[in-house]
C-alpha cells in the first residue's frame, strides 16, 4: 500500500519478525483499554492530498440533543417503563453537532478510498482484532464515511453498535476535539451496564482517558463497551476524521431507517425513488430498529 508508512508499520510483511512484533504490540494495547492509536500510519507526504480530496463534500448536519443511553441499540429499553429519578443516567441528554459524508459521495479514485479498499490494510486490521478475515461493510452509505466538526462542534457520549471501529484522522482541529473515553465502563456480558459508574461519568466524576492525535493517525477502538465522545472543537480549522467500516461477513449492511437518521433527507429521497418501504411512526418520524444482538460488524 503506497500511502501507508510501511517502514514504521510493516503491514506488507506481517509474517516477518517485525510484522509479528507489530501485531503483538497492537493486541496488547487493545487488551489494556480497548484502544489502539498508531500515529503516522499514513505517510506524511500523502496526508495533505488525501485530506483535500474529501474536503468540502456534501454532508448531513446532525445538530441535535441526544439521549445517550436511549440511542444505544444494546441498552435494555424496558427501563423506560419504570418511574426514574430525574438524575438517572437513562435520562441523560447532551447536544452534538457533526457533519456526516456518506460513502456514496466519497470519490471512487480518492486516496482514502484506496486505503479502505486495500487488502493489506484489511489483513492488518483482521490480525489486530483477532479475526482470520474481515470484509468491507456492504452498505452503500455506511461503508466509508468522512466526519466534519466545525468550530463549536462536538460528538456526544455514546456506545458503538459494533465490536470495533476503525478511524483515520485526516485533519485535527486547531484546539479541542480530543477523543475521550471511559475504558470498559460496560461489562462484557449483555445487560451488565454498571449504571452507577455511568452516572458518575455523566456528572464528571469518573476517570477517563483523552487522546489528541495528528493527521495520518489510525485508530482501532472497542466502542461497544466503552462510552466515548469527541470534545468541543475550537477554531477555523475543521476537524476531519474518516470512519472505515469492516465486518465479519460479506453480506452485512445497515437498515434504510438507520441510514436516513445518519445521512438525512438526501438518502431518504434515494430510498423513496427506489420504492423502498421505510418504517415511520404516527408522528412521521423514522423508526430505527435495534441492532441484532449477534451483529458482527467491526
C-alpha positions in Angstrom: 0.0 0.0 0.0 1.8 3.1 -1.3 0.2 5.6 1.2 1.0 3.6 4.4 4.2 4.1 6.3 5.3 0.5 6.0 8.8 1.3 7.3 7.1 2.1 10.7 4.2 -0.2 10.4 5.2 -3.3 8.2 1.7 -4.3 7.2 3.1 -5.6 3.9 5.1 -8.3 5.8 3.1 -9.4 8.8 4.8 -12.8 8.9 8.2 -11.3 9.3 9.7 -10.7 12.8 8.9 -7.0 12.5 5.3 -7.8 11.5 4.8 -10.3 14.2 6.1 -7.8 16.8 3.8 -5.1 15.4 0.7 -7.3 15.8 1.7 -8.4 19.3 2.1 -4.9 20.5 -1.2 -3.8 18.9 -3.1 -6.6 20.6 -1.5 -5.8 23.9 -2.7 -2.2 23.6 -6.2 -3.3 22.7 -6.4 -5.6 25.7 -5.3 -2.9 28.1 -8.1 -0.4 27.4 -9.8 -1.3 24.1 -8.0 1.3 22.2 -5.2 1.4 19.7 -3.7 4.5 18.2 -1.0 4.4 15.5 0.5 7.9 14.9 1.9 8.4 11.4 0.2 5.4 9.9 -0.2 7.4 6.6 2.9 8.8 5.1 3.4 12.5 6.0 3.8 13.5 2.3 0.5 11.9 1.4 -1.9 13.0 4.1 -2.5 16.6 2.9 -3.7 15.4 -0.5 -5.7 12.6 1.0 -7.5 15.2 3.1 -8.0 17.7 0.3 -9.7 15.1 -1.9 -12.5 14.6 0.7 -12.8 18.2 1.9 -15.9 20.2 1.1 -18.1 17.3 0.2 -21.9 17.4 0.7 -22.6 16.4 4.3 -25.7 16.0 6.5 -25.5 18.1 9.7 -26.5 16.2 12.8 -27.3 19.1 15.2 -29.4 17.6 18.0 -30.0 16.9 21.6 -29.4 13.2 22.1 -30.4 10.8 24.9 -27.1 8.9 25.4 -28.4 5.5 26.5 -31.7 5.5 24.7 -29.9 5.8 21.4 -27.7 2.7 22.2 -29.0 -0.4 20.4 -27.9 -2.7 23.2 -29.4 -0.8 26.2 -32.5 -2.5 27.6 -35.3 -0.1 26.9 -37.6 -1.7 29.4 -36.1 0.6 32.0 -38.2 3.4 30.5 -41.3 1.7 31.7 -40.2 2.4 35.2 -40.5 5.7 37.1 -37.0 7.1 37.1 -35.3 9.7 39.2 -34.5 12.9 37.4 -30.8 12.3 37.6 -31.0 8.7 36.4 -28.4 8.1 33.6 -31.0 6.6 31.3 -32.5 10.2 31.1 -29.2 12.0 30.5 -29.1 14.2 27.4 -26.4 16.3 25.7 -26.0 18.2 22.5 -23.9 17.2 19.5 -23.0 18.9 16.2 -21.3 16.9 13.5 -21.5 16.8 9.7 -21.5 13.3 8.1 -20.4 12.5 4.5 -22.0 9.2 3.2 -19.9 6.6 1.5 -21.5 7.1 -2.0 -20.3 10.7 -2.1 -16.6 9.9 -1.4 -14.7 9.9 -4.8 -14.0 6.3 -6.1 -10.5 7.2 -7.1 -9.6 9.1 -3.8 -6.6 8.1 -1.8 -8.8 7.5 1.2 -10.9 5.0 -0.8 -7.8 3.2 -1.9 -6.7 2.8 1.8 -10.2 1.5 2.7 -10.1 -1.0 -0.2 -6.5 -2.2 0.5 -6.2 -5.9 1.1 -3.1 -5.2 3.1 -4.9 -2.8 5.4 -7.8 -5.3 5.8 -5.4 -8.1 6.6 -3.7 -6.0 9.2 -7.0 -4.9 10.9 -8.1 -8.6 11.0 -4.9 -9.6 12.7 -5.2 -6.8 15.3 -8.8 -7.8 16.2 -8.1 -11.5 16.1 -10.1 -12.4 13.1 -9.0 -14.7 10.3 -10.6 -12.5 7.7 -12.7 -9.3 7.6 -14.9 -7.8 4.9 -16.0 -4.3 3.8 -19.3 -3.3 5.3 -21.8 -4.0 2.5 -23.6 -0.7 2.8 -23.5 2.0 0.1 -23.8 4.8 2.7 -22.1 3.5 5.8 -19.0 1.6 4.3 -16.7 4.6 4.3 -17.5 7.9 5.9 -16.0 11.3 6.5 -17.0 13.4 9.5 -16.5 17.1 9.7 -16.5 19.0 13.0 -16.5 22.8 12.8 -15.9 25.5 15.4 -18.2 24.7 18.4 -19.0 21.2 17.1 -18.8 18.0 19.3 -19.9 14.4 19.5 -22.0 13.3 22.5 -21.2 10.4 24.7 -22.2 7.2 23.0 -21.6 3.5 22.6 -21.0 2.0 19.2 -23.2 -0.7 17.7 -20.2 -2.8 16.5 -17.3 -4.6 18.2 -14.6 -2.3 16.8 -14.5 1.0 14.9 -11.5 1.9 12.6 -10.8 5.6 12.1 -8.2 7.6 10.2 -7.5 11.2 11.2 -7.2 13.4 8.2 -7.0 16.9 9.8 -7.1 17.7 13.5 -8.7 20.9 14.8 -6.7 23.9 15.9 -7.9 23.5 19.5 -10.1 21.0 21.3 -11.6 17.9 19.5 -10.0 15.5 21.9 -11.2 11.9 21.9 -12.3 11.0 25.4 -13.4 7.6 26.6 -14.2 5.5 29.7 -12.4 2.2 29.1 -14.7 -0.9 29.6 -17.3 1.1 31.6 -19.8 -1.5 30.4 -19.3 -5.2 31.3 -18.5 -7.9 28.7 -21.9 -9.6 29.1 -25.2 -8.3 27.7 -27.1 -6.3 30.3 -24.0 -5.6 32.6 -24.5 -1.8 32.3 -22.8 -0.6 35.5 -25.2 2.4 35.7 -23.6 3.7 38.9 -20.3 4.3 37.1 -22.2 5.7 34.1 -24.0 8.2 36.4 -20.6 9.3 37.7 -19.3 9.7 34.2 -22.1 11.9 33.2 -21.6 14.1 36.2 -17.9 14.4 35.5 -16.7 12.3 38.4 -15.4 9.2 36.6 -11.8 8.7 35.4 -11.4 8.9 31.6 -8.7 8.8 29.0 -8.1 11.5 26.4 -6.2 11.4 23.2 -5.4 14.1 20.6 -3.8 12.6 17.5 -2.1 14.1 14.5 -3.0 13.8 10.8 -2.4 10.4 9.4 -3.1 8.5 12.7 -5.1 5.2 12.5 -7.2 4.2 15.4 -9.0 0.9 16.3 -11.4 1.2 19.2 -13.8 -1.1 21.1 -16.7 1.3 21.3 -19.4 -1.2 22.2 -18.1 -1.4 25.8 -16.5 2.0 26.3 -18.6 5.2 26.4 -16.8 7.8 24.3 -17.2 11.3 22.8 -15.3 14.0 20.9 -14.9 17.1 23.0 -15.8 20.5 21.6 -13.8 21.7 18.6 -12.4 25.3 18.5 -11.0 27.4 15.7 -11.4 27.9 12.0 -9.7 24.6 11.1 -12.2 21.9 10.5 -11.6 18.5 12.3 -11.8 15.9 9.5 -12.0 12.2 10.5 -12.8 9.2 8.3 -14.5 6.1 9.5 -13.6 2.8 7.8 -16.3 0.2 8.4 -15.5 -3.5 8.2 -17.5 -6.6 9.1 -17.0 -10.3 9.9 -19.2 -11.5 7.0 -19.6 -10.1 3.4 -23.4 -9.5 3.5 -23.8 -7.2 6.4 -25.4 -3.8 5.9 -27.4 -1.2 7.6 -31.1 -0.5 7.5 -32.7 2.3 5.4 -34.1 3.8 8.7 -30.6 4.0 10.2 -29.1 5.4 7.1 -31.8 8.1 6.9 -31.0 9.0 10.5 -27.3 9.2 9.8 -27.4 11.0 6.4 -30.6 12.8 6.2 -33.1 13.8 3.5 -30.9 13.1 0.5 -30.8 9.4 1.5 -34.5 9.4 2.2 -35.2 10.6 -1.3 -33.0 7.8 -2.8 -34.9 5.2 -0.9 -38.2 6.8 -1.9 -37.2 6.8 -5.6 -36.5 3.1 -5.4 -39.9 2.4 -3.9 -38.4 1.0 -0.6 -40.7 1.0 2.4 -39.5 3.0 5.4 -40.8 2.4 8.9 -42.4 5.6 10.1 -44.4 6.2 13.3 -47.7 8.1 13.6 -45.7 11.3 14.2 -44.0 10.9 10.9 -40.6 10.1 12.4 -38.3 7.3 11.1 -38.3 4.2 13.4 -34.7 2.9 13.7 -34.6 -0.8 14.6 -32.4 -2.2 17.3 -29.2 -3.8 16.3 -29.3 -7.6 16.2 -27.5 -8.8 19.3 -25.4 -11.1 17.1 -24.4 -8.4 14.7 -20.7 -8.8 13.8 -19.8 -5.5 12.1 -16.3 -4.5 13.2 
